[in-house]
Amino acid sequence: GCSIDASANMFKNIEEKYNVDMFNKLNIAFKDGEHINIVTLSDFQKYVKENKVNIKTIVFNNMITTKKELENRWELVAEDSWHSRYF
């Protein structure tokens, strides 16, 4: 109902503000210094093998579904996220 619509609108606003596609779960966003990179899952796996990212890299958890998760679990070090499976 209304709460689902509000959540969807919140995520859409974030997408527009940061120019990201939060509903494409196959895109991986991570910090590289002050920059945020968005790559495909296969490219992220390649970056892991090439040591361009590591378990301390800040990643964005696009699997979140609630505002609370957005506030507390969106930006994590890779070792504390589902991304850790690729290391």
LUMBA-991229 format. One record per residue: residue in three letters; x negated, y negated, z of N, C-alpha, C in turn. Coordinates in nm, 2 decimals. Example, Ala and Ser with C-alpha at 12.3 -4.5 7.8 and 13.67 -1.06 7.14 Angstrom:
LUMBA-991229
code: ALA; n.px: -1.32; n.py: 0.57; n.pz: 0.78; ca.px: -1.23; ca.py: 0.45; ca.pz: 0.78; c.px: -1.32; c.py: 0.33; c.pz: 0.78 .
code: SER; n.px: -1.28; n.py: 0.22; n.pz: 0.71; ca.px: -1.37; ca.py: 0.11; ca.pz: 0.71; c.px: -1.29; c.py: 0.00; c.pz: 0.79 .
This chain:
LUMBA-991229
code: GLY; n.px: -0.08; n.py: 0.12; n.pz: 0.00; ca.px: 0.00; ca.py: 0.00; ca.pz: 0.00; c.px: -0.08; c.py: -0.12; c.pz: 0.00 .
code: CYS; n.px: -0.04; n.py: -0.22; n.pz: 0.08; ca.px: -0.11; ca.py: -0.35; ca.pz: 0.09; c.px: -0.25; c.py: -0.34; c.pz: 0.13 .
code: SER; n.px: -0.28; n.py: -0.26; n.pz: 0.23; ca.px: -0.42; ca.py: -0.25; ca.pz: 0.28; c.px: -0.52; c.py: -0.19; c.pz: 0.17 .
code: ILE; n.px: -0.47; n.py: -0.10; n.pz: 0.09; ca.px: -0.55; ca.py: -0.05; ca.pz: -0.02; c.px: -0.57; c.py: -0.16; c.pz: -0.12 .
code: ASP; n.px: -0.47; n.py: -0.23; n.pz: -0.16; ca.px: -0.48; ca.py: -0.34; ca.pz: -0.25; c.px: -0.58; c.py: -0.45; c.pz: -0.20 .
code: ALA; n.px: -0.58; n.py: -0.48; n.pz: -0.07; ca.px: -0.67; ca.py: -0.57; ca.pz: -0.01; c.px: -0.81; c.py: -0.52; c.pz: -0.02 .
code: SER; n.px: -0.83; n.py: -0.40; n.pz: 0.01; ca.px: -0.97; ca.py: -0.34; ca.pz: 0.00; c.px: -1.02; c.py: -0.34; c.pz: -0.14 .
code: ALA; n.px: -0.93; n.py: -0.30; n.pz: -0.24; ca.px: -0.97; ca.py: -0.30; ca.pz: -0.38; c.px: -1.01; c.py: -0.45; c.pz: -0.42 .
code: ASN; n.px: -0.93; n.py: -0.54; n.pz: -0.38; ca.px: -0.96; ca.py: -0.68; ca.pz: -0.41; c.px: -1.09; c.py: -0.73; c.pz: -0.35 .
code: MET; n.px: -1.12; n.py: -0.69; n.pz: -0.23; ca.px: -1.24; ca.py: -0.72; ca.pz: -0.16; c.px: -1.36; c.py: -0.67; c.pz: -0.24 .
code: PHE; n.px: -1.35; n.py: -0.54; n.pz: -0.28; ca.px: -1.46; ca.py: -0.49; ca.pz: -0.36; c.px: -1.48; c.py: -0.55; c.pz: -0.50 .
code: LYS; n.px: -1.37; n.py: -0.59; n.pz: -0.56; ca.px: -1.37; ca.py: -0.66; ca.pz: -0.69; c.px: -1.44; c.py: -0.79; c.pz: -0.67 .
code: ASN; n.px: -1.41; n.py: -0.86; n.pz: -0.56; ca.px: -1.47; ca.py: -0.99; ca.pz: -0.54; c.px: -1.62; c.py: -0.98; c.pz: -0.52 .
code: ILE; n.px: -1.66; n.py: -0.88; n.pz: -0.45; ca.px: -1.81; ca.py: -0.85; ca.pz: -0.43; c.px: -1.87; c.py: -0.82; c.pz: -0.57 .
code: GLU; n.px: -1.80; n.py: -0.74; n.pz: -0.65; ca.px: -1.86; ca.py: -0.71; ca.pz: -0.78; c.px: -1.88; c.py: -0.84; c.pz: -0.86 .
code: GLU; n.px: -1.78; n.py: -0.92; n.pz: -0.86; ca.px: -1.79; ca.py: -1.05; ca.pz: -0.94; c.px: -1.90; c.py: -1.14; c.pz: -0.88 .
code: LYS; n.px: -1.91; n.py: -1.15; n.pz: -0.75; ca.px: -2.01; ca.py: -1.24; ca.pz: -0.69; c.px: -2.15; c.py: -1.19; c.pz: -0.72 .
code: TYR; n.px: -2.17; n.py: -1.06; n.pz: -0.71; ca.px: -2.31; ca.py: -1.00; ca.pz: -0.72; c.px: -2.34; c.py: -0.94; c.pz: -0.86 .
code: ASN; n.px: -2.24; n.py: -0.94; n.pz: -0.95; ca.px: -2.25; ca.py: -0.89; ca.pz: -1.08; c.px: -2.29; c.py: -0.74; c.pz: -1.08 .
code: VAL; n.px: -2.22; n.py: -0.66; n.pz: -1.00; ca.px: -2.24; ca.py: -0.52; ca.pz: -0.98; c.px: -2.11; c.py: -0.44; c.pz: -1.01 .
code: ASP; n.px: -2.12; n.py: -0.32; n.pz: -1.04; ca.px: -2.01; ca.py: -0.23; ca.pz: -1.06; c.px: -2.00; c.py: -0.13; c.pz: -0.95 .
code: MET; n.px: -1.93; n.py: -0.16; n.pz: -0.84; ca.px: -1.93; ca.py: -0.08; ca.pz: -0.73; c.px: -1.85; c.py: 0.05; c.pz: -0.75 .
code: PHE; n.px: -1.77; n.py: 0.05; n.pz: -0.85; ca.px: -1.68; ca.py: 0.17; ca.pz: -0.87; c.px: -1.75; c.py: 0.27; c.pz: -0.96 .
code: ASN; n.px: -1.87; n.py: 0.24; n.pz: -1.02; ca.px: -1.94; ca.py: 0.34; ca.pz: -1.09; c.px: -2.04; c.py: 0.40; c.pz: -0.99 .
code: LYS; n.px: -2.01; n.py: 0.52; n.pz: -0.94; ca.px: -2.09; ca.py: 0.58; ca.pz: -0.84; c.px: -2.22; c.py: 0.64; c.pz: -0.89 .
code: LEU; n.px: -2.24; n.py: 0.64; n.pz: -1.02; ca.px: -2.36; ca.py: 0.69; ca.pz: -1.08; c.px: -2.47; c.py: 0.58; c.pz: -1.09 .
code: ASN; n.px: -2.43; n.py: 0.46; n.pz: -1.07; ca.px: -2.54; ca.py: 0.35; ca.pz: -1.06; c.px: -2.59; c.py: 0.35; c.pz: -0.92 .
code: ILE; n.px: -2.73; n.py: 0.33; n.pz: -0.92; ca.px: -2.79; ca.py: 0.32; ca.pz: -0.79; c.px: -2.85; c.py: 0.18; c.pz: -0.78 .
code: ALA; n.px: -2.82; n.py: 0.11; n.pz: -0.67; ca.px: -2.87; ca.py: -0.02; ca.pz: -0.64; c.px: -2.97; c.py: -0.01; c.pz: -0.53 .
code: PHE; n.px: -3.09; n.py: -0.08; n.pz: -0.55; ca.px: -3.19; ca.py: -0.08; ca.pz: -0.44; c.px: -3.27; c.py: -0.21; c.pz: -0.45 .
code: LYS; n.px: -3.33; n.py: -0.24; n.pz: -0.33; ca.px: -3.41; ca.py: -0.36; ca.pz: -0.32; c.px: -3.55; c.py: -0.33; c.pz: -0.37 .
code: ASP; n.px: -3.60; n.py: -0.43; n.pz: -0.44; ca.px: -3.74; ca.py: -0.42; ca.pz: -0.48; c.px: -3.80; c.py: -0.56; c.pz: -0.44 .
code: GLY; n.px: -3.85; n.py: -0.57; n.pz: -0.32; ca.px: -3.89; ca.py: -0.70; ca.pz: -0.27; c.px: -3.76; c.py: -0.79; c.pz: -0.25 .
code: GLU; n.px: -3.76; n.py: -0.90; n.pz: -0.31; ca.px: -3.64; ca.py: -0.99; ca.pz: -0.30; c.px: -3.54; c.py: -0.96; c.pz: -0.41 .
code: HIS; n.px: -3.57; n.py: -0.87; n.pz: -0.50; ca.px: -3.48; ca.py: -0.84; ca.pz: -0.61; c.px: -3.39; c.py: -0.72; c.pz: -0.58 .
code: ILE; n.px: -3.28; n.py: -0.71; n.pz: -0.64; ca.px: -3.19; ca.py: -0.59; ca.pz: -0.64; c.px: -3.19; c.py: -0.53; c.pz: -0.78 .
code: ASN; n.px: -3.23; n.py: -0.41; n.pz: -0.79; ca.px: -3.23; ca.py: -0.34; ca.pz: -0.92; c.px: -3.11; c.py: -0.24; c.pz: -0.92 .
code: ILE; n.px: -3.05; n.py: -0.23; n.pz: -1.03; ca.px: -2.94; ca.py: -0.14; ca.pz: -1.05; c.px: -2.98; c.py: -0.05; c.pz: -1.17 .
code: VAL; n.px: -2.99; n.py: 0.08; n.pz: -1.14; ca.px: -3.03; ca.py: 0.18; ca.pz: -1.24; c.px: -2.94; c.py: 0.30; c.pz: -1.24 .
code: THR; n.px: -2.95; n.py: 0.38; n.pz: -1.34; ca.px: -2.87; ca.py: 0.51; ca.pz: -1.34; c.px: -2.93; c.py: 0.60; c.pz: -1.24 .
code: LEU; n.px: -2.85; n.py: 0.70; n.pz: -1.21; ca.px: -2.90; ca.py: 0.81; ca.pz: -1.11; c.px: -3.02; c.py: 0.88; c.pz: -1.17 .
code: SER; n.px: -3.02; n.py: 0.91; n.pz: -1.30; ca.px: -3.14; ca.py: 0.97; ca.pz: -1.36; c.px: -3.26; c.py: 0.89; c.pz: -1.35 .
code: ASP; n.px: -3.25; n.py: 0.76; n.pz: -1.37; ca.px: -3.36; ca.py: 0.67; ca.pz: -1.36; c.px: -3.41; c.py: 0.66; c.pz: -1.21 .
code: PHE; n.px: -3.32; n.py: 0.66; n.pz: -1.12; ca.px: -3.36; ca.py: 0.66; ca.pz: -0.98; c.px: -3.44; c.py: 0.78; c.pz: -0.94 .
code: GLN; n.px: -3.39; n.py: 0.90; n.pz: -0.99; ca.px: -3.47; ca.py: 1.02; ca.pz: -0.96; c.px: -3.61; c.py: 1.01; c.pz: -1.03 .
code: LYS; n.px: -3.62; n.py: 0.95; n.pz: -1.14; ca.px: -3.75; ca.py: 0.93; ca.pz: -1.21; c.px: -3.84; c.py: 0.84; c.pz: -1.12 .
code: TYR; n.px: -3.78; n.py: 0.73; n.pz: -1.07; ca.px: -3.85; ca.py: 0.64; ca.pz: -0.98; c.px: -3.90; c.py: 0.71; c.pz: -0.86 .
code: VAL; n.px: -3.82; n.py: 0.80; n.pz: -0.80; ca.px: -3.87; ca.py: 0.88; ca.pz: -0.69; c.px: -3.99; c.py: 0.96; c.pz: -0.72 .
code: LYS; n.px: -3.99; n.py: 1.03; n.pz: -0.83; ca.px: -4.10; ca.py: 1.11; ca.pz: -0.88; c.px: -4.23; c.py: 1.02; c.pz: -0.91 .
code: GLU; n.px: -4.21; n.py: 0.90; n.pz: -0.95; ca.px: -4.32; ca.py: 0.81; ca.pz: -0.98; c.px: -4.36; c.py: 0.73; c.pz: -0.87 .
code: ASN; n.px: -4.30; n.py: 0.75; n.pz: -0.75; ca.px: -4.32; ca.py: 0.68; ca.pz: -0.63; c.px: -4.30; c.py: 0.53; c.pz: -0.64 .
code: LYS; n.px: -4.20; n.py: 0.49; n.pz: -0.72; ca.px: -4.16; ca.py: 0.35; ca.pz: -0.74; c.px: -4.06; c.py: 0.31; c.pz: -0.63 .
code: VAL; n.px: -4.00; n.py: 0.42; n.pz: -0.57; ca.px: -3.91; ca.py: 0.40; ca.pz: -0.45; c.px: -3.95; c.py: 0.51; c.pz: -0.35 .
code: ASN; n.px: -3.92; n.py: 0.48; n.pz: -0.23; ca.px: -3.96; ca.py: 0.58; ca.pz: -0.12; c.px: -3.85; c.py: 0.59; c.pz: -0.02 .
code: ILE; n.px: -3.87; n.py: 0.67; n.pz: 0.09; ca.px: -3.76; ca.py: 0.68; ca.pz: 0.19; c.px: -3.74; c.py: 0.56; c.pz: 0.27 .
code: LYS; n.px: -3.82; n.py: 0.46; n.pz: 0.26; ca.px: -3.80; ca.py: 0.33; ca.pz: 0.33; c.px: -3.74; c.py: 0.22; c.pz: 0.24 .
code: THR; n.px: -3.72; n.py: 0.25; n.pz: 0.11; ca.px: -3.66; ca.py: 0.16; ca.pz: 0.02; c.px: -3.52; c.py: 0.13; c.pz: 0.07 .
code: ILE; n.px: -3.48; n.py: 0.01; n.pz: 0.06; ca.px: -3.34; ca.py: -0.03; ca.pz: 0.10; c.px: -3.25; c.py: 0.00; c.pz: -0.02 .
code: VAL; n.px: -3.15; n.py: 0.08; n.pz: 0.00; ca.px: -3.05; ca.py: 0.12; ca.pz: -0.10; c.px: -2.92; c.py: 0.07; c.pz: -0.06 .
code: PHE; n.px: -2.83; n.py: 0.06; n.pz: -0.16; ca.px: -2.69; ca.py: 0.02; ca.pz: -0.13; c.px: -2.60; c.py: 0.14; c.pz: -0.15 .
code: ASN; n.px: -2.53; n.py: 0.18; n.pz: -0.05; ca.px: -2.44; ca.py: 0.29; ca.pz: -0.04; c.px: -2.31; c.py: 0.27; c.pz: -0.11 .
code: ASN; n.px: -2.30; n.py: 0.29; n.pz: -0.24; ca.px: -2.17; ca.py: 0.27; ca.pz: -0.31; c.px: -2.07; c.py: 0.37; c.pz: -0.29 .
code: MET; n.px: -2.09; n.py: 0.46; n.pz: -0.19; ca.px: -1.99; ca.py: 0.56; ca.pz: -0.16; c.px: -1.90; c.py: 0.51; c.pz: -0.05 .
code: ILE; n.px: -1.92; n.py: 0.39; n.pz: 0.00; ca.px: -1.84; ca.py: 0.33; ca.pz: 0.11; c.px: -1.69; c.py: 0.32; c.pz: 0.06 .
code: THR; n.px: -1.60; n.py: 0.32; n.pz: 0.16; ca.px: -1.46; ca.py: 0.31; ca.pz: 0.12; c.px: -1.39; c.py: 0.22; c.pz: 0.21 .
code: THR; n.px: -1.45; n.py: 0.17; n.pz: 0.32; ca.px: -1.38; ca.py: 0.08; ca.pz: 0.41; c.px: -1.46; c.py: -0.05; c.pz: 0.44 .
code: LYS; n.px: -1.40; n.py: -0.15; n.pz: 0.49; ca.px: -1.46; ca.py: -0.27; ca.pz: 0.52; c.px: -1.57; c.py: -0.25; c.pz: 0.63 .
code: LYS; n.px: -1.54; n.py: -0.16; n.pz: 0.73; ca.px: -1.63; ca.py: -0.13; ca.pz: 0.84; c.px: -1.76; c.py: -0.07; c.pz: 0.78 .
code: GLU; n.px: -1.74; n.py: 0.02; n.pz: 0.68; ca.px: -1.86; ca.py: 0.08; ca.pz: 0.62; c.px: -1.94; c.py: -0.02; c.pz: 0.54 .
code: LEU; n.px: -1.87; n.py: -0.11; n.pz: 0.48; ca.px: -1.93; ca.py: -0.22; ca.pz: 0.40; c.px: -2.02; c.py: -0.30; c.pz: 0.50 .
code: GLU; n.px: -1.97; n.py: -0.33; n.pz: 0.61; ca.px: -2.04; ca.py: -0.42; ca.pz: 0.71; c.px: -2.15; c.py: -0.34; c.pz: 0.78 .
code: ASN; n.px: -2.14; n.py: -0.21; n.pz: 0.79; ca.px: -2.24; ca.py: -0.13; ca.pz: 0.87; c.px: -2.32; c.py: -0.03; c.pz: 0.80 .
code: ARG; n.px: -2.27; n.py: 0.01; n.pz: 0.68; ca.px: -2.34; ca.py: 0.13; ca.pz: 0.61; c.px: -2.37; c.py: 0.10; c.pz: 0.46 .
code: TRP; n.px: -2.35; n.py: -0.02; n.pz: 0.42; ca.px: -2.37; ca.py: -0.04; ca.pz: 0.28; c.px: -2.52; c.py: -0.06; c.pz: 0.24 .
code: GLU; n.px: -2.59; n.py: -0.13; n.pz: 0.32; ca.px: -2.73; ca.py: -0.15; ca.pz: 0.30; c.px: -2.81; c.py: -0.07; c.pz: 0.40 .
code: LEU; n.px: -2.88; n.py: 0.03; n.pz: 0.35; ca.px: -2.95; ca.py: 0.13; ca.pz: 0.44; c.px: -3.09; c.py: 0.16; c.pz: 0.38 .
code: VAL; n.px: -3.18; n.py: 0.21; n.pz: 0.47; ca.px: -3.30; ca.py: 0.27; ca.pz: 0.41; c.px: -3.26; c.py: 0.40; c.pz: 0.35 .
code: ALA; n.px: -3.33; n.py: 0.44; n.pz: 0.25; ca.px: -3.29; ca.py: 0.56; ca.pz: 0.17; c.px: -3.28; c.py: 0.68; c.pz: 0.26 .
code: GLU; n.px: -3.37; n.py: 0.70; n.pz: 0.36; ca.px: -3.38; ca.py: 0.82; ca.pz: 0.44; c.px: -3.25; c.py: 0.83; c.pz: 0.53 .
code: ASP; n.px: -3.17; n.py: 0.72; n.pz: 0.55; ca.px: -3.05; ca.py: 0.72; ca.pz: 0.63; c.px: -2.93; c.py: 0.73; c.pz: 0.54 .
code: SER; n.px: -2.94; n.py: 0.74; n.pz: 0.41; ca.px: -2.83; ca.py: 0.74; ca.pz: 0.32; c.px: -2.83; c.py: 0.87; c.pz: 0.24 .
code: TRP; n.px: -2.72; n.py: 0.89; n.pz: 0.16; ca.px: -2.71; ca.py: 1.01; ca.pz: 0.08; c.px: -2.82; c.py: 1.02; c.pz: -0.02 .
code: HIS; n.px: -2.89; n.py: 0.90; n.pz: -0.05; ca.px: -3.00; ca.py: 0.90; ca.pz: -0.14; c.px: -3.12; c.py: 0.99; c.pz: -0.10 .
code: SER; n.px: -3.12; n.py: 1.02; n.pz: 0.03; ca.px: -3.24; ca.py: 1.09; ca.pz: 0.08; c.px: -3.25; c.py: 1.23; c.pz: 0.02 .
code: ARG; n.px: -3.15; n.py: 1.28; n.pz: -0.04; ca.px: -3.15; ca.py: 1.41; ca.pz: -0.10; c.px: -3.25; c.py: 1.42; c.pz: -0.22 .
code: TYR; n.px: -3.29; n.py: 1.30; n.pz: -0.27; ca.px: -3.38; ca.py: 1.29; ca.pz: -0.39; c.px: -3.52; c.py: 1.28; c.pz: -0.35 .
code: PHE; n.px: -3.55; n.py: 1.28; n.pz: -0.22; ca.px: -3.69; ca.py: 1.27; ca.pz: -0.18; c.px: -3.75; c.py: 1.40; c.pz: -0.13 .
